[in-house]
Amino acid sequence: MGLVFQDKNKVEQISDRVAIVVYLNKNYEKSFLYKFGNLIYASPKNDYAIMYISESKAKKIITMLTENKFVKSVEISKYNDLDFSSEHTTELMKNLKTTAENKLKNGEEF
């Protein structure tokens, strides 16, 4: 029987997460990352891993990771800084159109 019952009194909030890229010395050392957060992807050739960690604990976890010998460096993903709004997209398209028209008028290649 695969029924799952949800307790109405206990509601868990999902915390905000941030993606980080961890550059490793060797690919087999990715197994050490499981205790720090959710490992999403590990590149077999380029020795890096992408993982999600809690945003509230991000600074602490990043300092802990950089102190380990198996980690070369750690970068925070810039995904949260990107603007996907329709106004921003429309503005970008207008700018691209004007630059393309200017290049066509001047005979430049693009």
N, CA, C and O atoms as a Tinker XYZ file with bonds, in Angstrom:
   440  protein
     1  N      0.850000   -1.172000    0.000000    73     2
     2  CA     0.000000    0.000000    0.000000    64     1     3
     3  C      0.891000    1.229000    0.000000    63     2     4     5
     4  O      1.724000    1.395000    0.891000    81     3
     5  N      0.727000    2.064000   -0.964000    73     3     6
     6  CA     1.587000    3.216000   -1.123000    64     5     7
     7  C      0.942000    4.527000   -0.718000    63     6     8     9
     8  O      1.263000    5.570000   -1.288000    81     7
     9  N      0.037000    4.498000    0.257000    73     7    10
    10  CA    -0.612000    5.738000    0.669000    64     9    11
    11  C      0.285000    6.518000    1.611000    63    10    12    13
    12  O      0.942000    5.957000    2.488000    81    11
    13  N      0.295000    7.800000    1.411000    73    11    14
    14  CA     1.077000    8.679000    2.267000    64    13    15
    15  C      0.122000    9.671000    2.894000    63    14    16    17
    16  O     -0.641000   10.337000    2.195000    81    15
    17  N      0.164000    9.772000    4.225000    73    15    18
    18  CA    -0.722000   10.682000    4.934000    64    17    19
    19  C      0.064000   11.889000    5.399000    63    18    20    21
    20  O      1.178000   11.769000    5.909000    81    19
    21  N     -0.534000   13.055000    5.214000    73    19    22
    22  CA     0.125000   14.281000    5.618000    64    21    23
    23  C     -0.440000   14.728000    6.956000    63    22    24    25
    24  O     -1.655000   14.783000    7.145000    81    23
    25  N      0.456000   15.045000    7.878000    73    23    26
    26  CA     0.057000   15.534000    9.182000    64    25    27
    27  C     -0.323000   17.001000    9.053000    63    26    28    29
    28  O      0.515000   17.827000    8.691000    81    27
    29  N     -1.576000   17.335000    9.345000    73    27    30
    30  CA    -2.077000   18.707000    9.186000    64    29    31
    31  C     -1.440000   19.669000   10.184000    63    30    32    33
    32  O     -1.365000   20.868000    9.914000    81    31
    33  N     -0.981000   19.171000   11.329000    73    31    34
    34  CA    -0.406000   20.038000   12.351000    64    33    35
    35  C      1.047000   20.403000   12.052000    63    34    36    37
    36  O      1.547000   21.424000   12.524000    81    35
    37  N      1.708000   19.579000   11.280000    73    35    38
    38  CA     3.130000   19.791000   11.018000    64    37    39
    39  C      3.316000   20.169000    9.549000    63    38    40    41
    40  O      3.224000   19.320000    8.662000    81    39
    41  N      3.576000   21.446000    9.308000    73    39    42
    42  CA     3.791000   21.939000    7.951000    64    41    43
    43  C      5.222000   22.439000    7.868000    63    42    44    45
    44  O      5.616000   23.340000    8.610000    81    43
    45  N      5.995000   21.859000    6.971000    73    43    46
    46  CA     7.397000   22.252000    6.815000    64    45    47
    47  C      7.517000   23.286000    5.702000    63    46    48    49
    48  O      6.924000   23.147000    4.633000    81    47
    49  N      8.287000   24.310000    5.977000    73    47    50
    50  CA     8.562000   25.325000    4.980000    64    49    51
    51  C      9.843000   24.952000    4.245000    63    50    52    53
    52  O     10.840000   24.573000    4.859000    81    51
    53  N      9.801000   25.065000    2.939000    73    51    54
    54  CA    10.998000   24.807000    2.148000    64    53    55
    55  C     11.833000   26.073000    2.167000    63    54    56    57
    56  O     11.359000   27.143000    1.785000    81    55
    57  N     13.071000   25.952000    2.609000    73    55    58
    58  CA    13.938000   27.116000    2.708000    64    57    59
    59  C     14.486000   27.478000    1.334000    63    58    60    61
    60  O     14.560000   26.636000    0.439000    81    59
    61  N     14.867000   28.739000    1.181000    73    59    62
    62  CA    15.470000   29.197000   -0.066000    64    61    63
    63  C     16.828000   28.541000   -0.228000    63    62    64    65
    64  O     17.577000   28.374000    0.734000    81    63
    65  N     17.131000   28.171000   -1.472000    73    63    66
    66  CA    18.399000   27.512000   -1.741000    64    65    67
    67  C     19.167000   28.308000   -2.783000    63    66    68    69
    68  O     18.597000   29.078000   -3.556000    81    67
    69  N     20.455000   28.104000   -2.779000    73    67    70
    70  CA    21.331000   28.755000   -3.734000    64    69    71
    71  C     22.226000   27.681000   -4.353000    63    70    72    73
    72  O     22.640000   26.734000   -3.685000    81    71
    73  N     22.514000   27.851000   -5.642000    73    71    74
    74  CA    23.378000   26.905000   -6.337000    64    73    75
    75  C     24.820000   27.376000   -6.233000    63    74    76    77
    76  O     25.108000   28.568000   -6.343000    81    75
    77  N     25.713000   26.430000   -6.021000    73    75    78
    78  CA    27.145000   26.741000   -5.994000    64    77    79
    79  C     27.870000   25.761000   -6.898000    63    78    80    81
    80  O     27.425000   24.632000   -7.105000    81    79
    81  N     28.995000   26.214000   -7.431000    73    79    82
    82  CA    29.862000   25.376000   -8.250000    64    81    83
    83  C     31.132000   25.140000   -7.455000    63    82    84    85
    84  O     31.805000   26.087000   -7.048000    81    83
    85  N     31.457000   23.874000   -7.235000    73    83    86
    86  CA    32.624000   23.499000   -6.450000    64    85    87
    87  C     33.637000   22.847000   -7.391000    63    86    88    89
    88  O     33.355000   21.816000   -8.001000    81    87
    89  N     34.814000   23.457000   -7.502000    73    87    90
    90  CA    35.887000   22.909000   -8.328000    64    89    91
    91  C     36.754000   22.012000   -7.448000    63    90    92    93
    92  O     37.251000   22.434000   -6.404000    81    91
    93  N     36.924000   20.766000   -7.890000    73    91    94
    94  CA    37.618000   19.751000   -7.106000    64    93    95
    95  C     39.000000   19.463000   -7.673000    63    94    96    97
    96  O     39.263000   19.711000   -8.850000    81    95
    97  N     39.880000   18.938000   -6.827000    73    95    98
    98  CA    41.195000   18.509000   -7.298000    64    97    99
    99  C     41.082000   17.229000   -8.115000    63    98   100   101
   100  O     41.713000   17.106000   -9.165000    81    99
   101  N     40.294000   16.288000   -7.649000    73    99   102
   102  CA    40.067000   15.020000   -8.348000    64   101   103
   103  C     38.574000   14.733000   -8.357000    63   102   104   105
   104  O     37.863000   15.099000   -7.420000    81   103
   105  N     38.096000   14.081000   -9.411000    73   103   106
   106  CA    36.664000   13.837000   -9.560000    64   105   107
   107  C     36.114000   12.882000   -8.504000    63   106   108   109
   108  O     34.971000   13.037000   -8.073000    81   107
   109  N     36.900000   11.907000   -8.083000    73   107   110
   110  CA    36.399000   10.937000   -7.102000    64   109   111
   111  C     36.131000   11.572000   -5.740000    63   110   112   113
   112  O     35.481000   10.953000   -4.897000    81   111
   113  N     36.611000   12.780000   -5.508000    73   111   114
   114  CA    36.393000   13.454000   -4.222000    64   113   115
   115  C     35.005000   14.062000   -4.101000    63   114   116   117
   116  O     34.689000   14.673000   -3.080000    81   115
   117  N     34.167000   13.908000   -5.128000    73   115   118
   118  CA    32.808000   14.438000   -5.066000    64   117   119
   119  C     31.978000   13.758000   -3.983000    63   118   120   121
   120  O     30.983000   14.318000   -3.523000    81   119
   121  N     32.372000   12.571000   -3.577000    73   119   122
   122  CA    31.618000   11.859000   -2.544000    64   121   123
   123  C     31.666000   12.590000   -1.200000    63   122   124   125
   124  O     30.793000   12.381000   -0.357000    81   123
   125  N     32.667000   13.439000   -0.989000    73   123   126
   126  CA    32.747000   14.206000    0.251000    64   125   127
   127  C     31.719000   15.334000    0.301000    63   126   128   129
   128  O     31.456000   15.874000    1.376000    81   127
   129  N     31.142000   15.696000   -0.826000    73   127   130
   130  CA    30.232000   16.842000   -0.894000    64   129   131
   131  C     28.823000   16.532000   -0.399000    63   130   132   133
   132  O     28.058000   17.452000   -0.109000    81   131
   133  N     28.474000   15.273000   -0.300000    73   131   134
   134  CA    27.110000   14.908000    0.071000    64   133   135
   135  C     26.706000   15.412000    1.454000    63   134   136   137
   136  O     25.521000   15.641000    1.695000    81   135
   137  N     27.650000   15.590000    2.356000    73   135   138
   138  CA    27.307000   16.040000    3.704000    64   137   139
   139  C     27.074000   17.550000    3.785000    63   138   140   141
   140  O     26.599000   18.045000    4.807000    81   139
   141  N     27.407000   18.292000    2.712000    73   139   142
   142  CA    27.254000   19.745000    2.725000    64   141   143
   143  C     25.951000   20.220000    2.097000    63   142   144   145
   144  O     25.475000   21.304000    2.433000    81   143
   145  N     25.365000   19.443000    1.200000    73   143   146
   146  CA    24.131000   19.854000    0.527000    64   145   147
   147  C     23.716000   18.830000   -0.500000    63   146   148   149
   148  O     24.197000   17.697000   -0.492000    81   147
   149  N     22.817000   19.231000   -1.391000    73   147   150
   150  CA    22.315000   18.342000   -2.434000    64   149   151
   151  C     23.200000   18.437000   -3.665000    63   150   152   153
   152  O     23.270000   19.478000   -4.318000    81   151
   153  N     23.862000   17.353000   -3.968000    73   151   154
   154  CA    24.722000   17.288000   -5.150000    64   153   155
   155  C     23.834000   17.045000   -6.364000    63   154   156   157
   156  O     23.127000   16.039000   -6.429000    81   155
   157  N     23.871000   17.973000   -7.333000    73   155   158
   158  CA    23.014000   17.890000   -8.505000    64   157   159
   159  C     23.750000   17.299000   -9.694000    63   158   160   161
   160  O     23.213000   16.443000  -10.398000    81   159
   161  N     24.977000   17.750000   -9.921000    73   159   162
   162  CA    25.738000   17.297000  -11.084000    64   161   163
   163  C     27.215000   17.288000  -10.743000    63   162   164   165
   164  O     27.706000   18.165000  -10.032000    81   163
   165  N     27.918000   16.288000  -11.256000    73   163   166
   166  CA    29.374000   16.229000  -11.122000    64   165   167
   167  C     29.958000   15.897000  -12.484000    63   166   168   169
   168  O     29.632000   14.863000  -13.068000    81   167
   169  N     30.809000   16.760000  -12.986000    73   167   170
   170  CA    31.422000   16.556000  -14.289000    64   169   171
   171  C     32.542000   15.531000  -14.175000    63   170   172   173
   172  O     33.455000   15.708000  -13.369000    81   171
   173  N     32.491000   14.465000  -14.966000    73   171   174
   174  CA    33.543000   13.449000  -14.878000    64   173   175
   175  C     34.875000   13.896000  -15.475000    63   174   176   177
   176  O     35.928000   13.401000  -15.073000    81   175
   177  N     34.841000   14.827000  -16.429000    73   175   178
   178  CA    36.078000   15.247000  -17.091000    64   177   179
   179  C     36.683000   16.504000  -16.479000    63   178   180   181
   180  O     37.904000   16.605000  -16.357000    81   179
   181  N     35.848000   17.458000  -16.097000    73   179   182
   182  CA    36.351000   18.771000  -15.705000    64   181   183
   183  C     36.489000   18.970000  -14.197000    63   182   184   185
   184  O     36.857000   20.062000  -13.765000    81   183
   185  N     36.216000   17.981000  -13.408000    73   183   186
   186  CA    36.415000   18.005000  -11.954000    64   185   187
   187  C     35.703000   19.164000  -11.268000    63   186   188   189
   188  O     36.316000   19.909000  -10.503000    81   187
   189  N     34.419000   19.316000  -11.539000    73   187   190
   190  CA    33.612000   20.278000  -10.802000    64   189   191
   191  C     32.263000   19.657000  -10.487000    63   190   192   193
   192  O     31.853000   18.682000  -11.117000    81   191
   193  N     31.586000   20.222000   -9.518000    73   191   194
   194  CA    30.272000   19.734000   -9.117000    64   193   195
   195  C     29.358000   20.914000   -8.875000    63   194   196   197
   196  O     29.797000   21.971000   -8.421000    81   195
   197  N     28.078000   20.728000   -9.181000    73   195   198
   198  CA    27.060000   21.739000   -8.905000    64   197   199
   199  C     26.177000   21.190000   -7.806000    63   198   200   201
   200  O     25.711000   20.053000   -7.878000    81   199
   201  N     25.950000   21.999000   -6.791000    73   199   202
   202  CA    25.126000   21.550000   -5.677000    64   201   203
   203  C     24.268000   22.692000   -5.157000    63   202   204   205
   204  O     24.595000   23.865000   -5.334000    81   203
   205  N     23.171000   22.332000   -4.516000    73   203   206
   206  CA    22.286000   23.286000   -3.876000    64   205   207
   207  C     22.500000   23.230000   -2.371000    63   206   208   209
   208  O     22.593000   22.156000   -1.776000    81   207
   209  N     22.575000   24.417000   -1.769000    73   207   210
   210  CA    22.703000   24.509000   -0.319000    64   209   211
   211  C     21.694000   25.529000    0.190000    63   210   212   213
   212  O     21.174000   26.337000   -0.580000    81   211
   213  N     21.423000   25.487000    1.476000    73   211   214
   214  CA    20.503000   26.428000    2.090000    64   213   215
   215  C     21.081000   27.837000    2.038000    63   214   216   217
   216  O     22.257000   28.043000    2.341000    81   215
   217  N     20.255000   28.806000    1.655000    73   215   218
   218  CA    20.736000   30.180000    1.519000    64   217   219
   219  C     21.145000   30.778000    2.858000    63   218   220   221
   220  O     22.068000   31.590000    2.917000    81   219
   221  N     20.471000   30.386000    3.926000    73   219   222
   222  CA    20.808000   30.927000    5.240000    64   221   223
   223  C     22.152000   30.415000    5.757000    63   222   224   225
   224  O     22.805000   31.086000    6.556000    81   223
   225  N     22.566000   29.227000    5.304000    73   223   226
   226  CA    23.833000   28.640000    5.750000    64   225   227
   227  C     24.922000   28.725000    4.686000    63   226   228   229
   228  O     25.975000   28.105000    4.838000    81   227
   229  N     24.694000   29.476000    3.620000    73   227   230
   230  CA    25.590000   29.479000    2.466000    64   229   231
   231  C     26.996000   29.948000    2.823000    63   230   232   233
   232  O     27.971000   29.302000    2.440000    81   231
   233  N     27.120000   31.049000    3.540000    73   231   234
   234  CA    28.453000   31.578000    3.862000    64   233   235
   235  C     29.255000   30.594000    4.699000    63   234   236   237
   236  O     30.449000   30.396000    4.474000    81   235
   237  N     28.587000   29.982000    5.663000    73   235   238
   238  CA    29.259000   29.027000    6.540000    64   237   239
   239  C     29.711000   27.793000    5.763000    63   238   240   241
   240  O     30.829000   27.313000    5.953000    81   239
   241  N     28.848000   27.281000    4.891000    73   239   242
   242  CA    29.177000   26.082000    4.120000    64   241   243
   243  C     30.293000   26.372000    3.120000    63   242   244   245
   244  O     31.175000   25.538000    2.913000    81   243
   245  N     30.259000   27.550000    2.501000    73   243   246
   246  CA    31.296000   27.897000    1.528000    64   245   247
   247  C     32.654000   28.016000    2.211000    63   246   248   249
   248  O     33.661000   27.574000    1.658000    81   247
   249  N     32.697000   28.602000    3.397000    73   247   250
   250  CA    33.975000   28.681000    4.110000    64   249   251
   251  C     34.459000   27.304000    4.523000    63   250   252   253
   252  O     35.658000   27.028000    4.482000    81   251
   253  N     33.531000   26.431000    4.924000    73   251   254
   254  CA    33.911000   25.064000    5.279000    64   253   255
   255  C     34.454000   24.318000    4.060000    63   254   256   257
   256  O     35.419000   23.562000    4.174000    81   255
   257  N     33.838000   24.526000    2.894000    73   255   258
   258  CA    34.297000   23.855000    1.685000    64   257   259
   259  C     35.672000   24.348000    1.250000    63   258   260   261
   260  O     36.523000   23.549000    0.860000    81   259
   261  N     35.891000   25.650000    1.315000    73   259   262
   262  CA    37.175000   26.193000    0.852000    64   261   263
   263  C     38.329000   25.799000    1.766000    63   262   264   265
   264  O     39.482000   25.805000    1.336000    81   263
   265  N     38.039000   25.458000    3.015000    73   263   266
   266  CA    39.082000   25.024000    3.940000    64   265   267
   267  C     39.532000   23.592000    3.688000    63   266   268   269
   268  O     40.598000   23.193000    4.158000    81   267
   269  N     38.740000   22.809000    2.954000    73   267   270
   270  CA    39.094000   21.415000    2.673000    64   269   271
   271  C     40.154000   21.338000    1.586000    63   270   272   273
   272  O     40.196000   22.174000    0.684000    81   271
   273  N     41.011000   20.324000    1.682000    73   271   274
   274  CA    42.112000   20.155000    0.734000    64   273   275
   275  C     41.635000   19.699000   -0.635000    63   274   276   277
   276  O     42.302000   19.963000   -1.635000    81   275
   277  N     40.495000   19.018000   -0.701000    73   275   278
   278  CA    40.041000   18.484000   -1.979000    64   277   279
   279  C     39.322000   19.515000   -2.843000    63   278   280   281
   280  O     38.948000   19.210000   -3.976000    81   279
   281  N     39.120000   20.736000   -2.327000    73   279   282
   282  CA    38.410000   21.790000   -3.060000    64   281   283
   283  C     39.398000   22.836000   -3.562000    63   282   284   285
   284  O     40.188000   23.374000   -2.786000    81   283
   285  N     39.351000   23.123000   -4.870000    73   283   286
   286  CA    40.181000   24.193000   -5.438000    64   285   287
   287  C     39.544000   25.551000   -5.174000    63   286   288   289
   288  O     40.183000   26.456000   -4.639000    81   287
   289  N     38.261000   25.684000   -5.561000    73   287   290
   290  CA    37.550000   26.942000   -5.356000    64   289   291
   291  C     36.048000   26.698000   -5.377000    63   290   292   293
   292  O     35.578000   25.635000   -5.782000    81   291
   293  N     35.302000   27.715000   -4.928000    73   291   294
   294  CA    33.841000   27.647000   -4.870000    64   293   295
   295  C     33.285000   28.951000   -5.438000    63   294   296   297
   296  O     33.766000   30.035000   -5.110000    81   295
   297  N     32.265000   28.834000   -6.295000    73   295   298
   298  CA    31.602000   30.002000   -6.855000    64   297   299
   299  C     30.110000   29.904000   -6.593000    63   298   300   301
   300  O     29.530000   28.819000   -6.645000    81   299
   301  N     29.492000   31.047000   -6.311000    73   299   302
   302  CA    28.039000   31.106000   -6.144000    64   301   303
   303  C     27.415000   31.382000   -7.503000    63   302   304   305
   304  O     27.916000   32.211000   -8.262000    81   303
   305  N     26.329000   30.693000   -7.810000    73   303   306
   306  CA    25.644000   30.874000   -9.081000    64   305   307
   307  C     25.027000   32.272000   -9.156000    63   306   308   309
   308  O     24.548000   32.807000   -8.157000    81   307
   309  N     25.047000   32.843000  -10.339000    73   307   310
   310  CA    24.487000   34.174000  -10.574000    64   309   311
   311  C     23.041000   34.103000  -11.067000    63   310   312   313
   312  O     22.498000   35.113000  -11.514000    81   311
   313  N     22.417000   32.947000  -10.996000    73   311   314
   314  CA    21.072000   32.762000  -11.530000    64   313   315
   315  C     20.053000   33.684000  -10.858000    63   314   316   317
   316  O     19.162000   34.205000  -11.529000    81   315
   317  N     20.169000   33.891000   -9.561000    73   315   318
   318  CA    19.209000   34.741000   -8.850000    64   317   319
   319  C     19.332000   36.201000   -9.246000    63   318   320   321
   320  O     18.398000   36.973000   -9.028000    81   319
   321  N     20.466000   36.603000   -9.825000    73   319   322
   322  CA    20.670000   37.985000  -10.234000    64   321   323
   323  C     20.138000   38.276000  -11.633000    63   322   324   325
   324  O     20.067000   39.439000  -12.028000    81   323
   325  N     19.764000   37.250000  -12.390000    73   323   326
   326  CA    19.277000   37.441000  -13.748000    64   325   327
   327  C     17.850000   37.962000  -13.748000    63   326   328   329
   328  O     17.057000   37.631000  -12.866000    81   327
   329  N     17.529000   38.782000  -14.745000    73   327   330
   330  CA    16.198000   39.371000  -14.872000    64   329   331
   331  C     15.476000   38.702000  -16.037000    63   330   332   333
   332  O     15.879000   38.857000  -17.190000    81   331
   333  N     14.408000   37.958000  -15.739000    73   331   334
   334  CA    13.634000   37.263000  -16.758000    64   333   335
   335  C     12.285000   37.921000  -17.020000    63   334   336   337
   336  O     11.399000   37.294000  -17.600000    81   335
   337  N     12.116000   39.167000  -16.607000    73   335   338
   338  CA    10.838000   39.841000  -16.789000    64   337   339
   339  C     10.625000   40.180000  -18.260000    63   338   340   341
   340  O     11.582000   40.321000  -19.022000    81   339
   341  N      9.368000   40.309000  -18.643000    73   339   342
   342  CA     9.055000   40.611000  -20.042000    64   341   343
   343  C      9.495000   42.029000  -20.415000    63   342   344   345
   344  O      9.845000   42.284000  -21.567000    81   343
   345  N      9.480000   42.955000  -19.448000    73   343   346
   346  CA     9.918000   44.322000  -19.731000    64   345   347
   347  C     11.402000   44.349000  -20.084000    63   346   348   349
   348  O     11.822000   45.044000  -21.009000    81   347
   349  N     12.178000   43.590000  -19.339000    73   347   350
   350  CA    13.613000   43.524000  -19.595000    64   349   351
   351  C     13.896000   42.889000  -20.957000    63   350   352   353
   352  O     14.765000   43.357000  -21.694000    81   351
   353  N     13.173000   41.837000  -21.286000    73   351   354
   354  CA    13.342000   41.168000  -22.575000    64   353   355
   355  C     12.967000   42.102000  -23.719000    63   354   356   357
   356  O     13.667000   42.149000  -24.730000    81   355
   357  N     11.874000   42.843000  -23.574000    73   355   358
   358  CA    11.445000   43.791000  -24.604000    64   357   359
   359  C     12.493000   44.874000  -24.810000    63   358   360   361
   360  O     12.788000   45.245000  -25.946000    81   359
   361  N     13.053000   45.379000  -23.728000    73   359   362
   362  CA    14.086000   46.408000  -23.815000    64   361   363
   363  C     15.337000   45.875000  -24.517000    63   362   364   365
   364  O     15.939000   46.575000  -25.332000    81   363
   365  N     15.725000   44.648000  -24.205000    73   363   366
   366  CA    16.874000   44.039000  -24.877000    64   365   367
   367  C     16.641000   43.888000  -26.380000    63   366   368   369
   368  O     17.534000   44.156000  -27.183000    81   367
   369  N     15.449000   43.462000  -26.750000    73   367   370
   370  CA    15.129000   43.284000  -28.166000    64   369   371
   371  C     15.148000   44.615000  -28.906000    63   370   372   373
   372  O     15.609000   44.678000  -30.045000    81   371
   373  N     14.657000   45.677000  -28.278000    73   371   374
   374  CA    14.692000   47.008000  -28.897000    64   373   375
   375  C     16.133000   47.462000  -29.103000    63   374   376   377
   376  O     16.470000   48.001000  -30.157000    81   375
   377  N     16.980000   47.247000  -28.107000    73   375   378
   378  CA    18.387000   47.635000  -28.229000    64   377   379
   379  C     19.091000   46.850000  -29.337000    63   378   380   381
   380  O     19.880000   47.416000  -30.094000    81   379
   381  N     18.806000   45.548000  -29.433000    73   379   382
   382  CA    19.399000   44.739000  -30.490000    64   381   383
   383  C     18.941000   45.198000  -31.870000    63   382   384   385
   384  O     19.724000   45.216000  -32.820000    81   383
   385  N     17.671000   45.568000  -31.969000    73   383   386
   386  CA    17.126000   46.032000  -33.244000    64   385   387
   387  C     17.810000   47.319000  -33.683000    63   386   388   389
   388  O     18.194000   47.448000  -34.845000    81   387
   389  N     17.967000   48.267000  -32.774000    73   387   390
   390  CA    18.582000   49.542000  -33.139000    64   389   391
   391  C     20.057000   49.368000  -33.504000    63   390   392   393
   392  O     20.532000   50.002000  -34.447000    81   391
   393  N     20.783000   48.527000  -32.779000    73   391   394
   394  CA    22.193000   48.311000  -33.129000    64   393   395
   395  C     22.331000   47.602000  -34.472000    63   394   396   397
   396  O     23.241000   47.911000  -35.241000    81   395
   397  N     21.440000   46.656000  -34.764000    73   395   398
   398  CA    21.479000   45.964000  -36.056000    64   397   399
   399  C     21.153000   46.927000  -37.194000    63   398   400   401
   400  O     21.799000   46.884000  -38.241000    81   399
   401  N     20.157000   47.797000  -37.002000    73   399   402
   402  CA    19.810000   48.766000  -38.033000    64   401   403
   403  C     20.949000   49.753000  -38.271000    63   402   404   405
   404  O     21.230000   50.109000  -39.415000    81   403
   405  N     21.597000   50.189000  -37.217000    73   403   406
   406  CA    22.737000   51.108000  -37.359000    64   405   407
   407  C     23.892000   50.462000  -38.113000    63   406   408   409
   408  O     24.530000   51.105000  -38.946000    81   407
   409  N     24.161000   49.199000  -37.825000    73   407   410
   410  CA    25.231000   48.505000  -38.523000    64   409   411
   411  C     24.906000   48.292000  -39.997000    63   410   412   413
   412  O     25.793000   48.357000  -40.849000    81   411
   413  N     23.620000   48.035000  -40.299000    73   411   414
   414  CA    23.217000   47.884000  -41.691000    64   413   415
   415  C     23.364000   49.199000  -42.450000    63   414   416   417
   416  O     23.786000   49.206000  -43.606000    81   415
   417  N     23.016000   50.314000  -41.802000    73   415   418
   418  CA    23.148000   51.625000  -42.446000    64   417   419
   419  C     24.604000   51.956000  -42.737000    63   418   420   421
   420  O     24.914000   52.537000  -43.776000    81   419
   421  N     25.492000   51.590000  -41.830000    73   419   422
   422  CA    26.915000   51.902000  -41.987000    64   421   423
   423  C     27.647000   50.862000  -42.830000    63   422   424   425
   424  O     28.829000   51.036000  -43.126000    81   423
   425  N     26.970000   49.790000  -43.221000    73   423   426
   426  CA    27.600000   48.757000  -44.020000    64   425   427
   427  C     28.511000   47.833000  -43.241000    63   426   428   429
   428  O     29.362000   47.168000  -43.832000    81   427
   429  N     28.356000   47.775000  -41.941000    73   427   430
   430  CA    29.192000   46.922000  -41.096000    64   429   431
   431  C     28.611000   45.519000  -41.037000    63   430   432   433
   432  O     27.418000   45.310000  -41.257000    81   431
   433  N     29.481000   44.564000  -40.736000    73   431   434
   434  CA    29.018000   43.191000  -40.545000    64   433   435
   435  C     28.738000   42.957000  -39.078000    63   434   436   437
   436  O     29.386000   43.540000  -38.209000    81   435
   437  N     27.766000   42.100000  -38.806000    73   435   438
   438  CA    27.470000   41.749000  -37.418000    64   437   439
   439  C     27.228000   40.289000  -37.266000    63   438   440
   440  O     26.964000   39.819000  -36.159000    81   439
